[in-house]
Amino acid sequence: MTTAETTTTPALRTIDLRGRQLSWAELRAAVPRQSTSSLASAEQAVEEIIAAVRAEGAAALRRYALRFDGVEQQRLRVDPAEIRRAVDALDPAVRHGLQTAIERTRAFAAAQRPADARLEVAPGAVLVQRWTPIRRAGLYVPGGLAVYPSSVVMNVVPAQAAGVGSIALCSPPQREFGGLPHPTILAAAGLLGVDEVWAIGGAQSLAAMAHGVVDGEDVLEPVDTVTGPGNVYVATAKRLLRSVVGVDAEAGTTEIAVLADDTANPAYVAADLISQAEHDPAAGSVLITHSPALAERVAAELAVQVPRTRHRERVATALTGPQSGAVLTDDLDASIAVADAYAAEHLEIHTAAPQEVAARVRNAGAIFVGPYSPVPLGDYAAGSNHVLPTGGTAVHTQGLSTTSFLKAVQIVEYSQEALAEIGADIVALADSEDLPAHGTAITIRTGG
């Protein structure tokens, strides 16, 4: 096989789990993942970046812009006039698409806001849980192999729905645009009323938002939470900065799992695997099926569709990497178990009775049900959010939503009578833990 054939006719490697009784831990280890060596090297690099930004501030950011983006920067903050110009120059079709995405995402984000809870657990004993927005949010919008104005929508809209009063947005500087972020990213920010935009990319942008940076008269004040998708370096930066700021999820290099049976349309499945593979050579595309015949039909479709797609070399690299594969199982129950163990960022369900299957899945960033709910729908304008946990972290983490920018404060208010009614119990518990001053703080009020 020639090199050209290798890059245009990829085959998903087969992971055959038929006839094997695997524990949860064994299933987690058996599904495709990015290589651990790439994750380890990313962690070392990101630790150095965070330390440099914290120690050197704007000087480190300019050095990384030159190194990673090929840009010799002047001002790091984008002049609001540039944002207004980008809005004015925006292609009408793109503007319409962004406005549609904003409307649907805003409607769903508003519906997600939880109500405060109030309960009187006894006469005069009132408990309240009040949801309050964070003070300031730092939002990251990637701009490496592709440009993502949709990520502006996905980050900004839930923050605004939560009531966040101060928003800073970072996106990589682009050499072809004079060191500014891509104009469509600036335009999307402008459509949403965001005027604090910084031309900073990658892990260094998260470090800057977490620790703050002074650049002449421009000040990037530290934020309380950082959110947004990115590559493995961005995801690693979030993990390392958790003790400094809140983070949404380790939304790293994209991935898709398609859980399918023999009723699935192989052309649809192949197209959807390709759609995520075109993001990045390290993107994960996984087919989970108990139908070997379907797996063969999907492989045949990939051989037809990949050579026709614009980013075929990138797609081929992703599909043949260790993070991708076709997992064969014994039956639907086993396929669901594999899907739960993989805990995909995006999980598509192409089966008979897909709603019933979706109801049985516990772990996924987002679930796309049936043949007419492909992942690109959620990437852009379904109204759901595309900032989702990757790398199996969906077992414990959810995607970005309005609640990502809210925190619950519990409020306790007891009357003297209510405190006296429960005072003896509190004193007994305090004594059992050898904390007598706790008990005294009660009895000094109740006279007990």
TITITI-917920 format. One line per field, with one value per residue (C-alpha): x, y, z. Coordinates in nm, 2 decimals. Example, Ala and Ser with C-alpha at 12.3 -4.5 7.8 and 13.67 -1.06 7.14 Angstrom:
2
c1	1.23/1.37
c2	-0.45/-0.11
c3	0.78/0.71
This chain:
448
c1	0.00/0.14/0.16/-0.12/-0.34/-0.27/-0.38/-0.70/-0.84/-0.82/-0.96/-1.07/-0.89/-1.11/-1.14/-1.32/-1.48/-1.72/-1.72/-1.53/-1.67/-1.50/-1.52/-1.59/-1.22/-1.13/-1.39/-1.25/-0.90/-1.02/-1.18/-0.98/-0.80/-0.53/-0.18/-0.07/0.27/0.11/-0.08/0.23/0.43/0.15/0.14/0.51/0.48/0.18/0.34/0.62/0.38/0.17/0.49/0.62/0.30/0.27/0.63/0.67/0.32/0.27/0.63/0.57/0.25/0.42/0.70/0.44/0.25/0.57/0.65/0.31/0.12/0.40/0.28/0.49/0.23/0.19/-0.13/-0.27/-0.62/-0.83/-0.95/-1.34/-1.33/-1.19/-1.49/-1.73/-1.56/-1.58/-1.95/-2.00/-1.80/-1.96/-2.09/-2.48/-2.52/-2.28/-2.45/-2.78/-2.64/-2.49/-2.81/-3.00/-2.75/-2.77/-3.15/-3.17/-2.88/-3.02/-3.36/-3.23/-2.98/-3.26/-3.46/-3.16/-3.14/-3.25/-3.49/-3.39/-3.51/-3.67/-3.77/-3.89/-3.76/-3.93/-4.12/-3.88/-3.61/-3.56/-3.31/-3.26/-3.04/-2.98/-2.82/-2.58/-2.37/-2.00/-1.84/-1.62/-1.58/-1.29/-1.39/-1.16/-1.23/-0.98/-0.85/-0.58/-0.66/-1.00/-1.19/-1.48/-1.72/-1.97/-1.76/-1.81/-2.19/-2.15/-1.94/-2.10/-2.47/-2.48/-2.26/-2.50/-2.80/-2.66/-2.62/-2.24/-2.15/-1.79/-1.67/-1.32/-1.28/-0.95/-0.87/-0.54/-0.38/-0.38/-0.09/-0.30/-0.52/-0.24/-0.22/-0.60/-0.82/-1.01/-1.27/-1.57/-1.47/-1.46/-1.79/-1.96/-1.83/-1.97/-2.31/-2.33/-2.21/-1.87/-1.61/-1.33/-1.14/-0.78/-0.56/-0.41/-0.42/-0.37/-0.27/-0.11/-0.45/-0.60/-0.29/-0.34/-0.71/-0.65/-0.36/-0.43/-0.19/-0.10/0.00/0.07/-0.26/-0.45/-0.53/-0.67/-0.81/-0.82/-1.14/-1.33/-1.40/-1.25/-1.45/-1.42/-1.30/-0.95/-0.68/-0.50/-0.29/-0.59/-0.75/-0.43/-0.41/-0.76/-0.66/-0.35/-0.54/-0.82/-0.68/-0.67/-1.00/-1.31/-1.32/-1.61/-1.47/-1.16/-1.30/-1.00/-0.95/-1.29/-1.43/-1.74/-1.88/-2.16/-2.36/-2.53/-2.71/-2.79/-3.07/-2.82/-2.75/-2.38/-2.34/-2.47/-2.25/-1.94/-2.02/-2.05/-1.73/-1.55/-1.72/-1.54/-1.22/-1.17/-1.12/-0.78/-0.54/-0.58/-0.96/-1.13/-1.39/-1.54/-1.80/-1.97/-2.18/-2.29/-2.34/-2.02/-2.20/-2.27/-1.90/-1.81/-2.06/-1.93/-1.57/-1.67/-1.84/-1.53/-1.33/-1.56/-1.62/-1.27/-1.10/-1.38/-1.35/-1.14/-0.93/-0.88/-0.52/-0.62/-0.92/-0.73/-0.47/-0.75/-0.93/-0.63/-0.49/-0.51/-0.79/-1.02/-1.16/-1.46/-1.56/-1.75/-1.97/-2.21/-2.54/-2.71/-2.66/-2.28/-2.28/-2.44/-2.19/-1.90/-2.06/-2.09/-1.72/-1.60/-1.81/-1.80/-1.80/-2.06/-2.26/-2.48/-2.74/-2.84/-3.05/-3.40/-3.59/-3.31/-3.49/-3.51/-3.14/-3.06/-3.25/-3.02/-2.69/-2.54/-2.21/-2.19/-2.13/-2.42/-2.64/-2.77/-3.08/-3.17/-3.05/-3.15/-2.97/-2.60/-2.33/-2.28/-2.64/-2.52/-2.19/-2.38/-2.75/-2.94/-2.95/-2.75/-2.39/-2.08/-1.83/-1.83/-1.61/-1.36/-1.12/-1.37/-1.43/-1.80/-1.83/-1.80/-1.83/-2.11/-2.09/-2.10/-2.44/-2.59/-2.52/-2.15/-2.16/-2.37/-2.29/-2.53/-2.52/-2.70/-2.86/-2.96/-3.19/-3.32/-3.53/-3.44/-3.72/-3.61/-3.25/-3.36/-3.57/-3.27/-3.00/-2.95/-2.89/-2.62/-2.45/-2.45/-2.29/-2.03/-1.94/-1.90/-1.64/-1.47/-1.55/-1.71/-1.68/-1.93/-2.18/-2.11/-2.20/-2.54/-2.61/-2.50/-2.80/-3.05/-2.95/-2.93
c2	0.00/0.34/0.64/0.81/0.51/0.51/0.87/0.84/0.49/0.46/0.16/0.17/-0.08/-0.35/-0.41/-0.74/-0.78/-1.06/-1.35/-1.16/-1.09/-0.77/-0.57/-0.20/-0.12/-0.37/-0.21/0.14/0.01/-0.17/0.13/0.36/0.65/0.90/0.77/0.83/0.95/1.25/1.34/1.32/1.54/1.79/1.81/1.90/2.16/2.32/2.34/2.54/2.77/2.84/2.91/3.15/3.34/3.38/3.50/3.71/3.82/3.99/3.92/3.55/3.58/3.77/3.51/3.23/3.42/3.43/3.07/2.91/3.15/3.32/3.66/3.94/4.11/4.47/4.51/4.20/4.33/4.38/4.74/4.74/4.93/4.62/4.42/4.66/4.65/4.27/4.28/4.53/4.31/3.98/3.77/3.79/3.41/3.36/3.63/3.47/3.13/3.29/3.47/3.14/2.97/3.25/3.24/2.87/2.84/3.14/2.98/2.65/2.83/3.03/2.71/2.55/2.81/2.63/2.79/2.88/2.63/2.72/2.48/2.52/2.20/2.29/2.59/2.88/2.68/2.80/2.67/2.84/2.74/3.05/3.04/3.33/3.40/3.41/3.75/3.72/3.45/3.38/3.22/3.04/3.01/2.80/2.90/2.65/2.41/2.57/2.88/2.84/3.14/2.89/2.84/3.21/3.15/2.83/3.01/3.35/3.27/3.05/3.30/3.58/3.36/3.30/3.67/3.70/4.06/4.06/3.85/3.82/3.62/3.49/3.35/3.30/3.58/3.51/3.62/3.68/3.92/4.13/3.95/3.98/3.68/3.56/3.83/3.59/3.53/3.90/3.94/3.67/3.84/4.17/4.02/3.91/4.24/4.12/4.39/4.25/4.03/3.93/3.79/3.51/3.14/2.80/2.71/3.05/3.22/3.01/3.09/3.46/3.46/3.26/3.47/3.81/4.01/4.37/4.49/4.87/5.04/4.72/4.49/4.14/4.10/3.74/3.55/3.31/3.04/2.95/2.76/2.66/2.38/2.32/2.07/1.85/2.14/2.35/2.05/2.00/2.36/2.34/2.04/2.21/2.54/2.38/2.50/2.86/2.90/2.70/2.51/2.37/2.04/1.90/1.97/1.86/1.71/1.62/1.26/1.08/0.74/0.60/0.32/0.14/-0.18/-0.33/-0.08/0.21/0.38/0.32/0.63/0.84/0.67/0.71/1.08/1.15/0.97/1.19/1.51/1.49/1.35/1.66/1.87/1.73/1.44/1.34/1.34/1.02/0.84/0.52/0.28/0.06/-0.22/-0.58/-0.61/-0.71/-0.66/-0.30/-0.25/-0.38/-0.15/0.15/0.06/0.05/0.39/0.54/0.42/0.61/0.93/1.00/1.06/1.31/1.53/1.84/1.75/1.39/1.36/1.50/1.27/0.96/1.03/1.06/0.75/0.53/0.66/0.47/0.70/0.56/0.22/-0.02/-0.20/-0.53/-0.66/-0.95/-0.77/-0.44/-0.47/-0.51/-0.21/0.01/-0.11/-0.01/0.32/0.39/0.29/0.51/0.80/0.99/1.36/1.30/0.98/0.91/0.64/0.47/0.18/0.05/0.24/0.49/0.68/0.37/0.31/0.67/0.64/0.35/0.54/0.70/0.85/1.09/1.46/1.49/1.22/1.25/1.03/0.88/0.93/1.29/1.43/1.43/1.58/1.88/1.98/2.02/2.18/2.47/2.54/2.27/2.49/2.25/2.33/2.19/2.25/1.89/1.66/1.45/1.16/0.96/1.24/1.23/0.96/1.24/1.57/1.75/1.98/2.36/2.50/2.79/2.61/2.62/2.99/2.97/2.86/2.76/2.94/2.77/3.01/2.91/3.11/2.97/3.15/3.12/2.87/2.66/2.66/2.56/2.27/2.11/2.24/1.92/1.71/1.96/1.95/1.57/1.55/1.82/1.63/1.30/1.48/1.63/1.99/2.14/2.50/2.40/2.30/2.62/2.83/2.67/2.67/3.03/3.12/2.86/2.86/2.48
c3	0.00/-0.09/0.14/-0.06/-0.02/0.35/0.40/0.19/0.26/0.64/0.83/1.18/1.39/1.53/1.91/1.94/2.28/2.19/2.43/2.69/3.04/3.14/3.47/3.47/3.50/3.22/2.99/3.07/2.97/2.66/2.48/2.25/2.41/2.33/2.41/2.77/2.65/2.47/2.78/3.00/2.76/2.75/3.13/3.15/2.88/3.04/3.39/3.23/3.05/3.37/3.57/3.30/3.27/3.64/3.68/3.36/3.27/2.94/2.83/2.85/2.65/2.37/2.36/2.33/2.06/1.86/1.92/1.88/1.65/1.46/1.57/1.70/1.92/2.02/2.22/2.38/2.43/2.12/2.06/2.08/1.75/1.59/1.73/1.58/1.24/1.24/1.31/1.02/0.78/0.88/0.60/0.61/0.59/0.88/1.07/1.03/1.14/1.45/1.54/1.50/1.72/1.98/1.99/2.04/2.29/2.49/2.51/2.64/2.87/3.03/3.09/3.27/3.55/3.88/4.12/4.47/4.73/5.07/5.34/5.70/5.85/6.19/6.32/6.31/6.14/5.78/5.52/5.18/4.89/4.68/4.34/4.26/3.96/3.98/3.97/3.66/3.39/3.16/2.83/2.59/2.22/2.02/1.68/1.57/1.28/1.25/1.36/1.60/1.63/1.75/2.06/2.14/2.15/2.36/2.62/2.64/2.62/2.94/3.13/3.04/3.12/3.47/3.52/3.52/3.52/3.39/3.10/2.95/2.62/2.49/2.15/1.97/1.76/1.39/1.18/0.87/1.06/1.21/1.54/1.61/1.67/1.36/1.25/1.28/1.64/1.71/1.53/1.73/2.05/1.92/1.85/2.21/2.35/2.47/2.44/2.65/2.41/2.44/2.16/2.37/2.28/2.43/2.78/2.83/2.80/3.08/3.30/3.22/3.30/3.62/3.76/3.59/3.37/3.34/2.99/3.00/3.06/2.99/3.28/3.25/3.60/3.74/3.68/3.91/3.65/3.31/3.05/2.69/2.46/2.33/2.26/2.50/2.63/2.71/2.89/3.09/3.18/3.33/3.54/3.67/3.75/3.94/4.27/4.14/3.96/3.88/3.56/3.36/3.22/3.07/2.72/2.52/2.17/2.03/2.02/1.90/1.97/1.76/1.92/1.63/1.53/1.19/1.14/1.11/0.78/0.73/0.52/0.81/1.06/0.84/0.77/1.14/1.23/0.97/1.09/1.42/1.28/1.07/1.39/1.47/1.39/1.76/1.75/1.85/1.63/1.78/1.64/1.90/1.75/1.80/1.42/1.24/0.91/0.99/1.09/0.74/0.57/0.77/0.67/0.31/0.34/0.50/0.21/-0.02/0.18/0.33/-0.01/-0.10/0.22/0.22/0.52/0.42/0.55/0.89/0.90/0.80/1.07/1.33/1.22/1.22/1.55/1.89/2.00/1.73/1.65/1.59/1.90/1.84/2.12/2.18/2.20/2.27/2.65/2.59/2.35/2.61/2.87/2.64/2.56/2.94/2.99/2.70/2.84/2.51/2.47/2.19/2.18/1.88/1.90/1.57/1.68/1.68/1.96/2.01/2.28/2.49/2.44/2.53/2.85/2.96/2.90/3.21/3.09/2.80/2.75/2.51/2.35/2.00/1.94/1.61/1.25/1.22/1.53/1.41/1.63/1.40/1.49/1.85/1.74/1.60/1.64/1.82/2.13/2.34/2.43/2.26/2.54/2.67/2.88/2.69/2.76/2.97/3.22/3.14/3.41/3.67/3.48/3.28/2.99/3.00/3.10/3.29/3.62/3.53/3.61/3.92/4.27/4.54/4.88/5.17/5.42/5.77/5.99/6.32/6.58/6.95/7.00/6.71/6.83/7.18/7.04/6.88/7.12/7.32/7.01/6.90/7.24/7.24/6.90/6.99/7.30/7.10/6.89/7.19/7.08/7.39/7.27/7.00/7.27/7.47/7.16/7.18/7.55/7.59/7.37/7.51/7.87/7.86
